[in-house]
Structures are given as structure tokens and as C-alpha cells.
Amino acid sequence: MLNKSLIVSAIFLTPKMQSYMIIVGVLRSGGDIKFCMVVDSIFVWLVGIPLAFISVLVFKWPIHLD
């Protein structure tokens, strides 16, 4: 179970950390706050939440880790 969780975390965290480096580091420090908020909101609502529903309803993965 732990091995599967680590693989899933590695797959999802890699692109997320790349976007954090670009959005949080570069754009926010340059003063472009509105674009960062829009991109974060779009990613959460159009990617993160649907993936959570798919993983629970289709793949039958548990919501919690034991």
C-alpha cells in the first residue's frame, strides 16, 4: 500500500512542484498576483478535484491512507 502511495505522490507532485516554482517564485515576485490566482484556481477545479473523484469512484482508491 505504501509503495503505491509513493508512486502516485511522485507522479502528481512532479508537475505540481514545477508549477509552484514558476507561479509562486517568478510571477508573484514580479507582482503578477491576479494571473497566479486564476491559474491556481483553474488547476484545482479543473484538474485536482476531477482527479480526486475519478480516483475514488472509478479506481476505488480510498480517500484516506491507513
Protein Blocks (a to p, Z undefined) as FASTA:
>chain_A
ZZmmmmmmmmmmmmmmmmmmmmmmmmmmnopamlmmmmmmmmmmmmmmmmmmmmmmmnop
afbdZZ
